[in-house]
Amino acid sequence: MKLKIYSLVLVFLIFAGCSEDLLDEETPHILTGQSLYNSPAGFEAGINGLYAMVREEFTGRVSAGNNDGSNLTDDRAFVRSNRLRAEMFMSGTDNMVTNVQGPEFGELYEDFANEHNPFQVGLEKCFIWLYQVVNAANTIINQAESRTDVSWPSDADRNYIVAEARAIRAWAFRHISYAWGDAPMPLVESTGSTIRNDWERTPRSVIRRQMINDWRFAEEIIPVEPVIENRMTKGAVQTYLAEIYLAIGKPDSALIWADKCINTAEYQLVTARYGVRANEPGVAFMDMFYSGNAKRSEGNTEALWIFEHEFGAEGGGGSIMRRWLVNRYDQVRVGGVSPFRFRIDRGGRGIARMQPTTFMFDLYEAQDDRYSDYAVKQFMVIKEEADHPQGAPDRVPDGFSFGDTVFFDPDVVITPDTKRTRASYQRPYSRKYENLLPDNGLQEAFQWNDLIYLRLADTYLLKAEAELKLGRTGNAANTINVIRSRSNATPISAGDVDIDFILDERSRELFSEEHRRWTLVRTGKWLERVQLHNFNGGQTAAARDTIHPIPQLVIDANLGNAMPQNPGFN
């Protein structure tokens, strides 16, 4: 879908909004808010485009890509296939480290001392992207609330559109407030008469109050089951409310919202095998990550919000999560030979731009299903047969035979010396993002399956954190044990629960899903844990690096008012 909305946010003549159109891949003209939002169908197109912008977290630049899986060759396509916005929120932490240095966050997270500055390109792009989302949401909200020429079927239909837009606006401000702290907070659409160059930085506390107002409004309207599969559920909004109340020091309110979600009958943890691989060997924990199992309509009772990336989905687009998180197993060396070829059952080609830290592997008990080979790839078997016309049998090193197993090494630590070496590729990796469409080729860059964005296990762990802060450690242990029992981890008792244990449990359960940096920043643990466990950049981090610098281009464009920089950044 290609809906084009002009917007100027903070920087002169930045085009924002969605580059998506509900009906036409090649929009013949520019749609403005005034011309688009003159009917319920126009607002629906706007909401679809808004969600497409949000999904750029997993896709890069949606506007640069094709939705047919074909190879992309122009410069914009390169930008799309080699920039992962989610890297900003997941890497450079205690459990995720940069491995293959990229030109944006890879550089930053390997060298905070020299690369964490107001000119950092990745931060600049994410800042602009998030404010584009805010402006597109503001346009929908303002147009829906002010126009009298739209024939809505009912007030409820209009309110639903506003609720969706406000929920996403709060989602964008969540990223902004964690990343930059005090920041501009526009609440009206940018038009010719409202474009400004005299922004002030709104205190983070005020931004968070606005987020709560937006989510409280949305929670009353957004339904338990999503109207369309890729949209937020009521449970997603309740989970975000639980998190924000923890962030502002109100665990009693956080507990209320977490319980509202957990006690909704339609939301249940996945505790039994289901779906497309139910009759194959595996564990219940991993079923929800398989293609064909992610959606609620496909049996995933745990999903609170999914991103639709399946091939051919209207308004969709391939994800690049596999490229970042699946290892370069084709470069593993055994006796001077690289035995493993790309295969469908290995999920396709990985680039390993990010890798789990050794600390992440050390968190698991041996019997924990979340560390079984179904969840974390710990070994490969040398296979004789090809599983695809483009494929070939594996190579056999001296002293090995077809059918032999090669075990990966979780003790290899990613450091400046070991990154992007044969050693770094011999490590285990998460299997949550394995996916390949055979017809697109064994080295296809994108994965085309729906992905979980937020799930009920996260809500349980937020509830446990609230209980801990309220001094109810026994209750917190019971809540955590609901999660642990699903994966055959040893039950814990009240004496085991502190904030570090909860952070460890979040890593065990939500590795490569949660916005780990924000969790650590929110709990005041980022600097401590990144210095302890991240050996490819963490030792260069300092207190100032807990928050990001305002991009210099934003400061330079704000000609009408001097915008202060965050402390410690020139």
C-alpha positions as CSV (number, residue, x, y, z in Angstrom):
1,M,0.0,0.0,0.0
2,K,1.4,3.4,-0.9
3,L,-0.1,6.3,0.8
4,K,2.0,9.5,0.6
5,I,1.5,12.2,3.2
6,Y,3.6,15.3,3.4
7,S,5.0,16.2,6.7
8,L,7.6,18.5,8.2
9,V,8.7,17.5,11.6
10,L,11.6,19.4,13.3
11,V,13.7,19.3,10.2
12,F,12.8,21.5,7.2
13,L,11.0,19.7,4.3
14,I,11.3,16.1,5.7
15,F,8.7,14.0,4.0
16,A,6.9,11.9,6.5
17,G,3.8,9.7,6.9
18,C,3.5,6.5,5.0
19,S,4.6,5.7,1.6
20,E,1.8,3.3,1.2
21,D,-1.3,3.2,-0.9
22,L,-4.3,1.0,-0.1
23,L,-5.0,0.1,-3.7
24,D,-2.2,1.1,-6.0
25,E,1.5,0.3,-5.9
26,E,2.3,3.4,-8.0
27,T,0.3,6.3,-6.6
28,P,-0.4,8.7,-9.5
29,H,-0.5,11.8,-7.3
30,I,0.4,13.1,-3.8
31,L,-2.3,12.6,-1.2
32,T,-2.6,15.3,1.5
33,G,-4.5,14.9,4.7
34,Q,-7.2,17.1,3.4
35,S,-7.8,15.1,0.3
36,L,-7.3,11.6,1.8
37,Y,-9.2,11.9,5.0
38,N,-12.6,12.7,3.5
39,S,-14.2,9.3,4.0
40,P,-14.0,6.3,6.4
41,A,-12.1,4.4,3.7
42,G,-9.5,7.2,3.5
43,F,-9.0,6.9,7.3
44,E,-8.7,3.2,7.0
45,A,-6.0,3.6,4.4
46,G,-4.2,6.0,6.7
47,I,-4.2,3.6,9.6
48,N,-2.9,0.8,7.3
49,G,-0.1,3.1,6.2
50,L,0.6,4.0,9.8
51,Y,1.0,0.4,10.7
52,A,3.3,-0.1,7.7
53,M,5.5,2.7,9.1
54,V,5.7,0.9,12.5
55,R,6.7,-2.4,10.8
56,E,9.8,-0.6,9.5
57,E,11.3,-1.6,12.8
58,F,11.8,-5.1,11.3
59,T,12.1,-4.2,7.6
60,G,14.2,-1.1,7.2
61,R,12.8,1.4,4.6
62,V,9.6,-0.1,3.4
63,S,9.2,2.4,0.5
64,A,12.4,1.2,-1.0
65,G,11.5,-2.5,-1.4
66,N,9.4,-4.8,-3.5
67,N,6.7,-6.9,-2.1
68,D,7.2,-9.9,-4.4
69,G,10.4,-11.2,-3.0
70,S,12.4,-10.2,-6.1
71,N,16.0,-9.2,-5.7
72,L,16.5,-5.5,-5.1
73,T,19.4,-3.7,-6.8
74,D,19.0,0.1,-6.5
75,D,20.6,2.2,-3.8
76,R,17.4,2.6,-1.9
77,A,16.8,-1.1,-1.8
78,F,20.3,-1.5,-0.4
79,V,19.4,0.8,2.4
80,R,16.3,-1.2,3.1
81,S,18.0,-4.6,3.2
82,N,21.0,-3.5,5.3
83,R,19.5,-1.3,8.0
84,L,17.6,-2.8,10.9
85,R,15.9,-0.2,13.1
86,A,15.3,-2.8,15.8
87,E,19.1,-3.0,16.3
88,M,18.8,0.4,18.1
89,F,16.7,-1.2,20.8
90,M,18.1,-4.8,21.0
91,S,21.9,-4.6,20.5
92,G,24.6,-3.0,22.6
93,T,23.2,-4.6,25.7
94,D,24.1,-7.4,28.2
95,N,22.7,-10.2,26.0
96,M,23.2,-8.9,22.4
97,V,26.4,-7.7,20.8
98,T,27.4,-6.4,17.4
99,N,29.2,-9.0,15.4
100,V,29.5,-7.8,11.8
101,Q,30.1,-4.1,12.1
102,G,27.6,-2.1,10.0
103,P,27.7,1.6,9.1
104,E,25.1,2.6,11.7
105,F,24.5,0.9,15.0
106,G,27.3,-1.5,14.6
107,E,29.8,1.3,14.7
108,L,28.1,2.9,17.7
109,Y,27.7,-0.2,19.8
110,E,31.3,-1.3,19.3
111,D,32.8,2.1,20.3
112,F,30.6,4.2,22.5
113,A,33.5,6.5,23.4
114,N,34.1,7.7,19.8
115,E,31.0,6.8,17.9
116,H,28.2,7.9,20.3
117,N,27.8,11.4,19.1
118,P,25.1,13.8,17.6
119,F,26.2,13.0,14.1
120,Q,25.6,9.2,14.4
121,V,23.6,8.2,11.2
122,G,21.6,5.4,12.7
123,L,20.3,7.6,15.6
124,E,19.5,10.4,13.1
125,K,17.4,8.1,10.9
126,C,15.5,6.5,13.8
127,F,14.8,10.0,15.3
128,I,13.3,11.1,11.9
129,W,11.4,7.8,11.5
130,L,9.8,8.0,14.9
131,Y,8.7,11.6,14.4
132,Q,7.3,10.7,11.0
133,V,5.2,8.1,12.8
134,V,4.1,10.8,15.3
135,N,3.1,13.2,12.6
136,A,1.2,10.7,10.6
137,A,-0.7,9.7,13.7
138,N,-1.3,13.3,14.6
139,T,-2.7,13.9,11.1
140,I,-5.2,11.0,11.5
141,I,-6.2,12.1,15.0
142,N,-6.6,15.8,14.1
143,Q,-8.5,15.1,10.8
144,A,-10.8,12.6,12.5
145,E,-11.6,14.9,15.4
146,S,-12.1,18.1,13.4
147,R,-13.7,17.3,10.1
148,T,-17.4,17.6,9.8
149,D,-17.7,16.5,6.1
150,V,-17.0,12.8,6.8
151,S,-20.0,10.5,6.9
152,W,-19.0,8.0,9.6
153,P,-21.3,5.0,10.1
154,S,-21.2,5.9,13.8
155,D,-19.2,7.8,16.4
156,A,-17.7,4.4,17.4
157,D,-16.2,4.0,14.0
158,R,-14.5,7.4,14.2
159,N,-13.4,6.8,17.8
160,Y,-11.8,3.5,16.8
161,I,-9.7,5.2,14.2
162,V,-8.6,7.8,16.8
163,A,-7.8,5.1,19.3
164,E,-5.6,3.2,16.9
165,A,-3.7,6.4,16.0
166,R,-3.3,7.4,19.6
167,A,-2.0,4.0,20.6
168,I,0.6,4.2,17.9
169,R,1.5,7.8,18.8
170,A,2.2,6.6,22.3
171,W,4.2,3.7,20.9
172,A,6.4,6.1,19.0
173,F,6.8,8.4,22.1
174,R,7.8,5.3,24.1
175,H,10.9,4.8,21.9
176,I,11.6,8.6,21.8
177,S,11.4,9.1,25.5
178,Y,13.6,6.0,26.3
179,A,16.1,7.0,23.6
180,W,16.5,10.8,24.1
181,G,14.7,11.6,27.4
182,D,13.3,15.2,27.1
183,A,12.2,15.7,23.5
184,P,9.8,17.7,21.4
185,M,6.2,16.5,21.8
186,P,4.1,17.6,18.8
187,L,0.4,16.8,19.1
188,V,-0.9,18.5,16.0
189,E,-0.2,17.6,12.4
190,S,2.4,19.6,10.6
191,T,0.9,21.7,7.8
192,G,1.9,24.9,6.1
193,S,0.5,26.9,9.0
194,T,1.9,24.8,11.8
195,I,5.4,24.0,10.7
196,R,7.8,25.2,13.4
197,N,11.5,25.8,14.0
198,D,11.3,26.8,17.6
199,W,10.7,23.5,19.4
200,E,11.4,23.1,23.0
201,R,12.3,19.8,24.7
202,T,9.3,18.5,26.6
203,P,10.3,16.8,29.9
204,R,10.2,13.0,29.7
205,S,7.7,13.0,32.6
206,V,5.3,15.1,30.6
207,I,5.7,12.9,27.5
208,R,5.0,9.8,29.6
209,R,1.8,11.4,31.0
210,Q,0.7,12.0,27.4
211,M,1.5,8.3,26.5
212,I,-0.6,7.2,29.5
213,N,-3.5,9.4,28.3
214,D,-3.3,8.0,24.8
215,W,-3.1,4.4,25.9
216,R,-5.9,4.9,28.5
217,F,-8.1,6.3,25.7
218,A,-7.2,3.5,23.3
219,E,-7.6,0.7,25.9
220,E,-11.3,1.5,26.3
221,I,-11.9,1.1,22.5
222,I,-9.4,-1.3,21.0
223,P,-10.9,-4.8,21.2
224,V,-9.5,-8.0,22.7
225,E,-9.2,-9.6,19.3
226,P,-7.6,-7.5,16.6
227,V,-9.9,-6.1,13.9
228,I,-7.2,-7.0,11.4
229,E,-4.4,-9.5,12.3
230,N,-1.6,-7.0,12.3
231,R,-3.1,-4.5,14.6
232,M,-2.7,-4.0,18.3
233,T,-5.0,-5.9,20.7
234,K,-6.4,-4.5,24.0
235,G,-3.9,-6.7,25.7
236,A,-1.0,-5.0,23.9
237,V,-2.2,-1.6,25.1
238,Q,-2.6,-2.9,28.7
239,T,0.9,-4.4,28.6
240,Y,2.3,-1.0,27.5
241,L,0.4,0.6,30.3
242,A,1.9,-1.8,32.8
243,E,5.4,-1.0,31.6
244,I,4.9,2.8,31.6
245,Y,3.6,2.7,35.2
246,L,6.7,0.8,36.2
247,A,8.8,3.4,34.5
248,I,7.2,6.2,36.5
249,G,7.4,4.4,39.8
250,K,3.8,3.3,40.2
251,P,4.0,-0.5,40.5
252,D,0.5,-0.7,42.0
253,S,-0.9,0.7,38.8
254,A,1.4,-1.5,36.7
255,L,0.0,-4.6,38.5
256,I,-3.6,-3.6,37.8
257,W,-2.9,-3.3,34.1
258,A,-0.8,-6.4,33.9
259,D,-3.6,-8.3,35.6
260,K,-6.2,-6.9,33.3
261,C,-4.4,-8.5,30.4
262,I,-3.4,-11.7,32.0
263,N,-7.0,-12.3,33.3
264,T,-8.5,-11.9,29.9
265,A,-9.7,-15.4,29.0
266,E,-8.8,-15.0,25.3
267,Y,-5.1,-14.5,26.2
268,Q,-3.3,-17.7,27.3
269,L,0.3,-18.8,27.4
270,V,1.0,-21.5,24.8
271,T,1.7,-24.5,26.9
272,A,1.0,-27.4,24.5
273,R,2.1,-28.2,21.0
274,Y,-0.1,-26.8,18.2
275,G,-0.2,-25.8,14.5
276,V,1.9,-26.6,11.5
277,R,4.6,-28.7,13.2
278,A,2.6,-30.2,16.1
279,N,3.3,-33.7,14.9
280,E,7.0,-33.1,14.5
281,P,9.6,-33.2,17.3
282,G,9.8,-29.9,19.2
283,V,8.8,-27.9,22.2
284,A,5.6,-25.9,22.9
285,F,7.7,-22.7,23.4
286,M,8.8,-22.6,19.8
287,D,5.6,-23.4,18.0
288,M,4.5,-19.7,18.0
289,F,7.6,-18.7,16.0
290,Y,7.0,-21.1,13.1
291,S,5.5,-19.7,9.8
292,G,1.8,-20.4,9.9
293,N,1.6,-20.3,13.7
294,A,2.2,-16.7,14.6
295,K,-1.4,-15.2,14.3
296,R,-4.1,-15.5,16.8
297,S,-6.3,-17.0,14.1
298,E,-3.7,-19.7,13.7
299,G,-3.9,-20.8,17.3
300,N,-1.4,-18.4,18.9
301,T,-3.3,-17.5,22.1
302,E,-0.2,-15.8,23.5
303,A,0.1,-13.1,20.7
304,L,-0.8,-9.6,21.7
305,W,0.5,-8.0,18.5
306,I,2.0,-9.5,15.4
307,F,3.7,-8.0,12.4
308,E,2.5,-9.4,9.1
309,H,5.4,-10.1,6.8
310,E,4.0,-13.1,5.1
311,F,4.7,-13.2,1.3
312,G,2.1,-11.3,-0.7
313,A,0.3,-9.8,2.2
314,E,-1.4,-6.5,1.3
315,G,0.7,-3.7,2.6
316,G,3.3,-6.2,3.9
317,G,7.0,-6.6,3.1
318,G,9.7,-9.0,4.0
319,S,11.5,-8.8,7.3
320,I,15.3,-8.7,7.7
321,M,15.5,-10.1,11.2
322,R,17.0,-13.4,10.0
323,R,19.9,-11.6,8.4
324,W,20.8,-10.0,11.7
325,L,20.2,-12.9,14.0
326,V,20.9,-16.2,12.2
327,N,24.6,-17.1,12.2
328,R,26.8,-17.5,9.1
329,Y,26.7,-21.3,9.5
330,D,28.0,-21.7,6.0
331,Q,31.4,-20.3,7.2
332,V,31.8,-22.7,10.1
333,R,35.1,-24.5,9.7
334,V,35.8,-28.1,10.6
335,G,39.2,-29.5,9.7
336,G,39.7,-26.7,7.2
337,V,36.4,-27.4,5.5
338,S,33.1,-25.4,5.7
339,P,30.7,-28.4,5.6
340,F,27.3,-26.6,5.9
341,R,25.4,-25.4,2.9
342,F,22.3,-23.2,2.9
343,R,19.2,-25.3,3.4
344,I,15.5,-24.6,3.9
345,D,15.4,-26.6,7.1
346,R,18.3,-24.4,8.4
347,G,16.2,-21.2,7.7
348,G,18.2,-19.8,4.9
349,R,21.1,-17.4,4.9
350,G,22.1,-15.5,8.0
351,I,24.5,-12.6,8.2
352,A,25.0,-12.6,12.0
353,R,25.2,-8.8,12.3
354,M,24.2,-9.3,15.9
355,Q,25.1,-12.2,18.2
356,P,24.1,-13.4,21.7
357,T,26.6,-12.7,24.3
358,T,28.2,-15.6,26.2
359,F,26.4,-14.3,29.2
360,M,23.1,-15.0,27.5
361,F,23.9,-18.7,26.9
362,D,25.1,-19.0,30.5
363,L,21.7,-18.0,31.9
364,Y,20.0,-21.3,30.9
365,E,19.7,-24.6,32.7
366,A,20.4,-27.6,30.6
367,Q,16.8,-28.8,30.6
368,D,15.2,-25.5,29.8
369,D,13.2,-25.8,26.5
370,R,14.2,-22.2,25.7
371,Y,17.8,-23.5,25.3
372,S,17.0,-26.7,23.6
373,D,18.2,-27.1,20.0
374,Y,14.7,-26.4,18.9
375,A,15.1,-22.8,20.3
376,V,18.8,-22.2,20.1
377,K,20.8,-23.8,17.3
378,Q,23.5,-25.7,19.1
379,F,24.6,-28.2,16.5
380,M,24.2,-29.2,12.9
381,V,24.2,-32.6,11.2
382,I,26.2,-33.1,8.0
383,K,23.6,-34.0,5.5
384,E,23.9,-36.0,2.3
385,E,20.7,-35.0,0.6
386,A,19.9,-31.6,-0.9
387,D,16.6,-30.2,0.2
388,H,16.1,-27.8,-2.8
389,P,16.9,-27.9,-6.5
390,Q,19.4,-25.1,-6.0
391,G,21.0,-26.9,-3.1
392,A,23.7,-29.5,-2.8
393,P,24.9,-32.1,-0.2
394,D,27.0,-30.8,2.6
395,R,30.8,-31.1,2.4
396,V,32.4,-33.8,4.5
397,P,35.6,-32.9,6.4
398,D,38.3,-35.6,6.8
399,G,37.4,-37.9,9.7
400,F,33.7,-37.2,9.4
401,S,30.8,-38.8,7.5
402,F,27.4,-37.9,6.4
403,G,25.1,-38.0,9.5
404,D,27.8,-36.8,11.9
405,T,27.0,-34.0,14.3
406,V,29.1,-30.8,14.7
407,F,28.5,-28.9,17.9
408,F,28.7,-25.1,18.1
409,D,30.7,-23.4,20.9
410,P,28.8,-21.1,23.2
411,D,32.0,-20.1,25.1
412,V,33.5,-18.1,22.2
413,V,33.2,-14.5,23.4
414,I,32.5,-11.8,20.8
415,T,35.3,-9.2,21.2
416,P,36.9,-6.7,18.8
417,D,39.4,-9.5,18.0
418,T,36.9,-12.3,17.4
419,K,34.0,-10.5,15.7
420,R,33.4,-11.5,12.1
421,T,35.8,-14.3,12.3
422,R,35.4,-18.1,11.8
423,A,35.3,-18.4,15.6
424,S,32.3,-16.0,15.9
425,Y,30.3,-18.1,13.4
426,Q,30.8,-21.3,15.4
427,R,28.5,-20.0,18.2
428,P,24.9,-21.1,18.8
429,Y,22.1,-18.7,17.7
430,S,18.4,-18.1,18.3
431,R,16.1,-20.0,15.9
432,K,13.1,-17.6,16.4
433,Y,13.8,-16.0,13.0
434,E,14.6,-19.0,10.8
435,N,12.5,-18.8,7.7
436,L,13.0,-19.2,4.0
437,L,10.6,-19.3,1.0
438,P,12.2,-22.0,-1.3
439,D,11.1,-20.4,-4.5
440,N,13.0,-17.2,-3.7
441,G,16.3,-19.0,-3.5
442,L,18.5,-20.3,-0.7
443,Q,20.3,-17.0,-0.3
444,E,17.2,-14.8,-0.3
445,A,17.7,-11.7,1.8
446,F,14.3,-11.4,3.3
447,Q,12.1,-13.7,5.4
448,W,8.4,-13.7,4.5
449,N,6.6,-14.9,7.6
450,D,4.5,-13.2,10.3
451,L,6.5,-12.3,13.4
452,I,5.4,-11.9,17.0
453,Y,6.0,-8.3,18.2
454,L,4.5,-8.5,21.7
455,R,3.2,-11.5,23.7
456,L,1.7,-12.5,27.0
457,A,4.9,-13.8,28.6
458,D,6.2,-10.2,28.6
459,T,3.1,-9.2,30.5
460,Y,3.7,-11.9,33.1
461,L,7.3,-10.6,33.6
462,L,6.1,-7.0,34.0
463,K,3.6,-8.3,36.6
464,A,6.4,-10.0,38.5
465,E,8.5,-6.8,38.5
466,A,5.5,-4.9,39.9
467,E,5.0,-7.5,42.6
468,L,8.7,-7.3,43.5
469,K,8.6,-3.5,43.8
470,L,5.5,-3.9,46.1
471,G,7.5,-6.2,48.3
472,R,5.4,-9.3,47.3
473,T,8.4,-11.6,46.4
474,G,6.4,-14.8,47.0
475,N,3.8,-13.6,44.5
476,A,6.5,-12.6,42.1
477,A,8.1,-16.0,42.3
478,N,4.7,-17.6,41.6
479,T,4.2,-15.4,38.5
480,I,7.7,-16.2,37.2
481,N,7.1,-19.9,37.7
482,V,4.2,-19.8,35.4
483,I,6.6,-18.8,32.7
484,R,9.3,-21.2,33.8
485,S,7.0,-24.2,34.1
486,R,6.1,-23.9,30.4
487,S,9.8,-24.5,29.5
488,N,10.7,-27.1,32.2
489,A,12.9,-24.7,34.1
490,T,13.4,-25.3,37.8
491,P,10.8,-23.5,39.9
492,I,12.0,-20.6,42.1
493,S,11.1,-19.3,45.5
494,A,10.6,-15.9,47.0
495,G,14.3,-15.7,48.1
496,D,15.4,-16.0,44.5
497,V,13.6,-12.9,43.2
498,D,15.3,-9.6,42.8
499,I,15.5,-7.2,39.8
500,D,18.6,-9.0,38.4
501,F,16.8,-12.3,38.4
502,I,13.8,-10.8,36.6
503,L,16.1,-9.3,34.0
504,D,17.8,-12.6,33.6
505,E,14.4,-14.3,33.1
506,R,13.4,-11.7,30.6
507,S,16.5,-12.6,28.6
508,R,15.8,-16.3,28.8
509,E,12.2,-15.8,27.7
510,L,12.3,-12.8,25.4
511,F,15.8,-12.8,23.9
512,S,15.7,-11.0,20.5
513,E,12.1,-10.0,21.1
514,E,12.0,-7.4,23.8
515,H,13.5,-4.0,23.4
516,R,16.3,-5.0,25.8
517,R,18.0,-1.6,25.9
518,W,14.8,0.1,27.1
519,T,14.3,-2.6,29.7
520,L,17.7,-2.0,31.1
521,V,17.4,1.8,30.9
522,R,14.0,1.7,32.7
523,T,15.4,-0.4,35.5
524,G,18.6,1.6,35.9
525,K,20.7,-1.5,35.0
526,W,22.0,-0.7,31.5
527,L,25.5,0.6,32.2
528,E,26.2,-1.9,34.9
529,R,25.2,-4.9,32.9
530,V,26.6,-3.8,29.5
531,Q,30.0,-3.2,31.2
532,L,29.9,-6.7,32.8
533,H,28.7,-8.7,29.9
534,N,29.2,-7.0,26.5
535,F,32.8,-7.5,25.5
536,N,32.6,-5.9,22.1
537,G,32.0,-2.3,23.0
538,G,30.5,-2.5,26.5
539,Q,33.8,-1.6,28.2
540,T,33.8,1.8,26.3
541,A,30.4,2.8,27.7
542,A,30.0,5.5,30.3
543,A,27.1,7.0,32.2
544,R,26.3,9.5,29.5
545,D,25.7,6.6,27.1
546,T,22.6,5.6,28.9
547,I,20.8,8.2,26.8
548,H,21.3,9.1,23.2
549,P,22.4,12.6,21.9
550,I,19.8,14.7,20.1
551,P,20.9,14.5,16.4
552,Q,22.8,17.6,15.4
553,L,20.7,18.1,12.3
554,V,17.7,18.6,14.5
555,I,19.5,21.1,16.7
556,D,20.7,23.0,13.6
557,A,17.3,23.1,12.0
558,N,15.6,24.5,15.1
559,L,16.6,28.0,14.2
560,G,13.9,29.8,16.3
561,N,15.0,28.4,19.6
562,A,18.3,27.0,21.0
563,M,17.8,23.3,21.7
564,P,20.0,22.0,24.5
565,Q,22.0,18.8,23.9
566,N,22.0,15.9,26.4
567,P,24.9,16.1,28.9
568,G,28.2,14.7,27.8
569,F,27.7,15.2,24.1
570,N,29.3,17.9,22.1
